[in-house]
Amino acid sequence: MTMFPPGNMRIGWGYALVTNRARWFIGLFLPVVFCMLAGMQSVATADRTLRIGLTPVMLEDQVRFLDRWRGYLEKRLGREVEFVRRNSYGEIIELALRGRVDFAWLCGFPYVQHRDALNLVVAPLYDGEPLYQSYLIVPVSDDTTRHLLDLRGAIFAYADPNSNSGWLYPEHVLRQAGSSGERHFQRTFYTWGHQRVIEAVAAGLAEGGAVDGYVWETLSRIEPNLTARTRVVSRSDHFGFPPIVATSAADEATSEAFREVLLGMVEDPMGRELLDELNLDGFAHVESSLYESIGVLSREVAEGRY
């Protein structure tokens, strides 16, 4: 006579059997599923277009150059690349902080403000060093101005409120003298680009302006008739050149691959041609300490420590 356990016991045995089989299935196959999903995500990341934000430190009308640089990067990275340009530093900074771009070419000023959220990739080499200066410029007809303080009561052009050379440094100079841009000048305005500062001063729309020295020197090569209508009054000490940074959207492998491509441009004929158009000698890996002098200016202006 075949004996069967009572109904509630049969249910208990069956539940235990199903539970054990479920545990066995989960323990065996769940790690495989996770690996498959991770692999799919990795492939999706590798296939995703790489987005690079550019602030107006780039010169105007460089669409053809950017097309060729994009093609160069795509060939060496093995994925599509898109340059994202906006009209102000602030817009690119916002995209970078929100992870809407993978990399961004920023000024050192916003980098030191947000260095906890941004990782240094490389800094450009200009005249063999990852350094640049802020220039004070006036119309060429002005042969008397020798210092920023000589422009009291003038109309002055700034590049961008998030630019070291185009706002922070001259503001720091004025604060050291016990003044500020608002008090020292009759009127100030932002052009939202270094090239536009030069154009405004050259056209007489401003009696002085603060500009990235690299931009002025580069324009003097390609548009000498424009820069010839301005005069460089003074140059700041050297600061860390505007860096290329990685955002939260770029993983370590992607950042390293991008860094290697940029570092290798100087060894490649097409890369050297592109660098020459940028008026750069190459790119270099740098430490965050390179931008500490900008950090000092930023803190002193923000805290009013004079």
C-alpha positions as CSV (number, residue, x, y, z in Angstrom):
1,M,0.0,0.0,0.0
2,T,1.4,3.3,-1.1
3,M,1.5,5.9,1.6
4,F,1.2,9.6,0.8
5,P,1.9,12.4,3.2
6,P,-1.0,14.4,4.3
7,G,-2.1,17.3,2.0
8,N,-0.4,20.1,4.1
9,M,2.8,18.0,4.2
10,R,2.7,17.5,0.4
11,I,2.4,21.2,0.0
12,G,5.3,21.8,2.3
13,W,7.5,19.3,0.5
14,G,6.5,20.8,-2.9
15,Y,7.3,24.3,-1.7
16,A,10.7,23.3,-0.4
17,L,11.4,21.6,-3.7
18,V,10.4,24.6,-5.7
19,T,12.3,26.9,-3.4
20,N,15.5,24.9,-3.7
21,R,15.2,24.7,-7.5
22,A,14.6,28.5,-7.6
23,R,17.7,29.1,-5.4
24,W,19.7,26.8,-7.6
25,F,18.5,28.6,-10.8
26,I,19.2,32.0,-9.3
27,G,22.7,31.0,-8.0
28,L,23.6,29.5,-11.4
29,F,22.1,31.8,-14.0
30,L,21.7,35.2,-12.3
31,P,25.5,36.0,-12.5
32,V,25.4,35.1,-16.2
33,V,22.4,37.4,-16.7
34,F,24.2,40.3,-15.0
35,C,27.4,39.7,-17.1
36,M,25.2,39.7,-20.3
37,L,23.6,43.0,-19.2
38,A,26.9,44.5,-18.3
39,G,28.3,43.4,-21.7
40,M,25.3,44.9,-23.5
41,Q,25.8,48.1,-21.6
42,S,29.5,48.2,-22.4
43,V,28.8,47.7,-26.1
44,A,26.1,50.4,-26.0
45,T,28.6,52.8,-24.3
46,A,31.2,52.0,-26.9
47,D,28.7,52.6,-29.7
48,R,27.4,55.9,-28.3
49,T,28.5,59.1,-29.9
50,L,31.3,60.8,-27.9
51,R,30.3,64.4,-27.1
52,I,32.9,67.1,-26.6
53,G,31.9,70.5,-25.3
54,L,33.8,73.6,-26.6
55,T,33.7,77.0,-24.9
56,P,34.3,80.2,-27.0
57,V,38.0,79.9,-26.3
58,M,37.9,78.4,-29.8
59,L,38.0,81.0,-32.6
60,E,34.9,81.8,-34.6
61,D,34.3,80.3,-38.1
62,Q,36.2,77.1,-37.4
63,V,33.5,74.8,-38.8
64,R,35.8,73.2,-41.4
65,F,38.6,72.7,-39.0
66,L,36.2,71.0,-36.5
67,D,34.9,68.7,-39.2
68,R,38.5,67.6,-39.9
69,W,39.4,67.2,-36.2
70,R,36.2,65.3,-35.6
71,G,37.1,62.9,-38.5
72,Y,40.6,62.5,-37.1
73,L,39.3,61.6,-33.6
74,E,36.6,59.2,-35.0
75,K,39.2,57.3,-37.0
76,R,41.5,56.8,-34.0
77,L,38.8,56.2,-31.3
78,G,36.7,54.0,-33.5
79,R,33.4,55.7,-32.6
80,E,31.4,58.8,-33.7
81,V,32.4,62.1,-32.2
82,E,30.2,65.3,-31.9
83,F,31.5,68.7,-31.0
84,V,29.0,70.7,-28.9
85,R,29.4,74.5,-29.1
86,R,27.4,77.0,-27.1
87,N,27.5,80.8,-26.9
88,S,28.8,81.1,-23.3
89,Y,31.1,79.3,-20.9
90,G,28.2,78.8,-18.5
91,E,26.2,76.7,-20.9
92,I,29.0,74.3,-21.5
93,I,29.8,74.2,-17.8
94,E,26.2,73.2,-17.1
95,L,26.3,70.5,-19.8
96,A,29.5,69.2,-18.3
97,L,28.2,69.1,-14.7
98,R,25.0,67.3,-15.8
99,G,27.0,64.7,-17.8
100,R,25.4,65.8,-21.1
101,V,28.8,65.9,-22.7
102,D,31.7,63.4,-22.1
103,F,34.5,65.9,-22.3
104,A,34.8,69.7,-22.3
105,W,37.5,72.2,-23.2
106,L,37.0,74.6,-20.3
107,C,38.8,77.6,-18.8
108,G,40.8,77.0,-15.7
109,F,38.4,79.2,-13.7
110,P,35.4,76.9,-13.9
111,Y,37.7,73.9,-13.6
112,V,38.9,75.0,-10.1
113,Q,35.4,75.8,-9.1
114,H,34.1,72.3,-10.0
115,R,37.2,70.1,-9.8
116,D,35.4,67.6,-7.6
117,A,33.1,66.8,-10.5
118,L,35.6,67.1,-13.3
119,N,38.7,65.0,-14.1
120,L,41.7,66.5,-15.9
121,V,42.5,64.7,-19.2
122,V,45.1,66.9,-20.8
123,A,46.2,70.5,-21.2
124,P,47.3,72.1,-24.5
125,L,50.9,73.1,-25.0
126,Y,51.4,76.6,-26.2
127,D,54.9,77.8,-26.9
128,G,56.0,74.5,-25.5
129,E,54.3,74.9,-22.1
130,P,50.8,74.3,-20.7
131,L,50.5,78.0,-19.9
132,Y,48.9,81.2,-21.2
133,Q,48.4,84.8,-20.1
134,S,45.6,87.4,-19.9
135,Y,46.1,90.4,-22.2
136,L,44.8,94.0,-21.6
137,I,44.2,95.5,-25.0
138,V,43.1,99.0,-26.1
139,P,42.6,100.6,-29.6
140,V,45.8,101.1,-31.4
141,S,45.1,104.8,-31.4
142,D,45.4,104.9,-27.6
143,D,49.1,105.4,-27.0
144,T,48.8,106.7,-23.4
145,T,47.2,103.8,-21.4
146,R,49.9,101.8,-19.5
147,H,47.8,100.0,-16.9
148,L,44.3,98.8,-16.2
149,L,44.0,101.6,-13.7
150,D,44.5,104.2,-16.4
151,L,41.1,103.2,-17.9
152,R,39.1,104.7,-15.1
153,G,35.7,105.9,-16.5
154,A,36.2,104.0,-19.8
155,I,33.9,101.5,-21.5
156,F,35.4,98.1,-21.0
157,A,34.8,94.7,-22.7
158,Y,35.0,91.4,-20.8
159,A,35.0,88.0,-22.5
160,D,32.8,86.0,-20.1
161,P,32.1,86.0,-16.3
162,N,33.4,82.4,-16.2
163,S,36.7,83.3,-17.9
164,N,39.9,83.7,-15.9
165,S,41.7,85.9,-18.5
166,G,38.5,87.6,-19.7
167,W,37.1,88.5,-16.2
168,L,38.6,87.0,-13.1
169,Y,42.2,88.2,-13.5
170,P,41.4,91.9,-14.4
171,E,38.8,92.0,-11.6
172,H,41.4,90.7,-9.2
173,V,43.8,93.5,-10.3
174,L,41.1,96.1,-9.6
175,R,40.2,94.6,-6.2
176,Q,43.8,94.8,-5.2
177,A,43.7,98.5,-6.0
178,G,40.6,98.9,-3.8
179,S,38.2,99.1,-6.7
180,S,36.1,96.8,-8.9
181,G,34.9,96.7,-12.5
182,E,31.6,98.2,-11.5
183,R,33.2,101.2,-9.8
184,H,36.2,101.7,-12.0
185,F,34.6,101.7,-15.4
186,Q,31.8,103.9,-16.8
187,R,30.3,100.8,-18.4
188,T,31.2,97.2,-18.9
189,F,29.7,94.5,-21.1
190,Y,30.4,90.8,-22.0
191,T,31.1,89.8,-25.5
192,W,30.8,86.1,-24.8
193,G,33.9,85.3,-26.6
194,H,37.6,86.3,-26.7
195,Q,37.6,87.0,-30.4
196,R,34.6,89.3,-30.0
197,V,36.5,91.3,-27.3
198,I,39.2,92.0,-29.8
199,E,36.7,92.9,-32.5
200,A,34.9,95.3,-30.0
201,V,38.1,97.1,-29.1
202,A,39.3,97.2,-32.7
203,A,36.0,98.8,-33.8
204,G,36.0,101.3,-31.0
205,L,33.0,99.9,-29.2
206,A,35.2,99.5,-26.1
207,E,38.1,101.6,-24.9
208,G,39.7,98.5,-23.4
209,G,39.2,94.8,-23.0
210,A,40.5,91.7,-21.3
211,V,41.3,88.8,-23.6
212,D,43.0,85.4,-23.7
213,G,46.5,86.0,-24.9
214,Y,46.6,82.8,-26.8
215,V,43.5,83.9,-28.8
216,W,45.1,87.3,-29.5
217,E,48.3,85.8,-30.7
218,T,46.6,83.1,-32.8
219,L,44.4,85.8,-34.5
220,S,47.5,87.8,-35.2
221,R,48.6,84.9,-37.4
222,I,45.4,84.4,-39.3
223,E,43.8,87.9,-39.1
224,P,46.6,90.3,-38.6
225,N,44.5,93.2,-39.9
226,L,42.2,92.7,-36.9
227,T,44.8,92.5,-34.1
228,A,46.8,95.4,-35.7
229,R,43.9,97.7,-34.8
230,T,44.5,96.9,-31.1
231,R,47.5,97.3,-28.8
232,V,48.5,95.0,-26.0
233,V,49.0,97.2,-22.9
234,S,50.0,94.5,-20.4
235,R,50.3,90.8,-19.9
236,S,49.5,88.9,-16.7
237,D,51.6,86.2,-15.1
238,H,51.3,82.8,-16.6
239,F,48.3,80.5,-15.7
240,G,47.5,76.9,-16.5
241,F,46.2,76.7,-20.1
242,P,42.4,76.0,-20.4
243,P,42.2,72.2,-19.9
244,I,40.3,69.4,-21.5
245,V,38.3,67.6,-18.7
246,A,36.2,64.5,-18.4
247,T,32.7,64.5,-17.0
248,S,30.8,61.9,-15.1
249,A,29.5,60.6,-18.5
250,A,33.0,59.3,-19.5
251,D,34.3,56.1,-17.8
252,E,38.0,55.6,-17.1
253,A,38.7,53.5,-20.2
254,T,37.1,56.2,-22.5
255,S,39.0,59.0,-20.8
256,E,42.3,57.1,-21.1
257,A,41.6,56.3,-24.8
258,F,40.8,60.0,-25.5
259,R,43.9,61.1,-23.6
260,E,46.2,58.8,-25.6
261,V,44.8,60.0,-28.9
262,L,45.4,63.7,-28.0
263,L,48.8,63.0,-26.6
264,G,49.7,61.1,-29.8
265,M,48.7,63.9,-32.2
266,V,52.2,65.4,-32.2
267,E,53.6,62.1,-33.5
268,D,51.1,61.9,-36.4
269,P,51.4,64.0,-39.6
270,M,47.7,64.8,-39.7
271,G,47.7,65.4,-36.0
272,R,50.6,67.9,-36.3
273,E,48.7,69.6,-39.1
274,L,45.7,70.0,-36.9
275,L,47.8,71.2,-34.0
276,D,49.4,73.8,-36.3
277,E,46.0,75.2,-37.2
278,L,45.2,75.4,-33.5
279,N,48.5,77.2,-33.0
280,L,49.4,74.6,-30.4
281,D,52.5,72.4,-29.9
282,G,50.6,69.4,-28.6
283,F,48.9,68.2,-25.4
284,A,50.3,67.1,-22.1
285,H,49.1,65.3,-19.0
286,V,49.1,67.8,-16.1
287,E,48.3,67.9,-12.4
288,S,45.5,69.8,-10.8
289,S,48.1,72.0,-9.0
290,L,48.8,73.7,-12.3
291,Y,45.6,75.7,-11.7
292,E,46.1,76.6,-8.1
293,S,47.0,80.2,-8.9
294,I,43.6,80.6,-10.6
295,G,42.1,79.0,-7.5
296,V,43.7,81.6,-5.3
297,L,42.3,84.5,-7.5
298,S,38.9,82.9,-7.4
299,R,38.8,82.5,-3.6
300,E,40.2,86.0,-3.0
301,V,37.6,87.7,-5.4
302,A,34.8,85.6,-3.9
303,E,35.7,86.3,-0.3
304,G,36.9,89.9,-0.8
305,R,40.2,89.3,1.0
306,Y,42.2,92.4,0.1
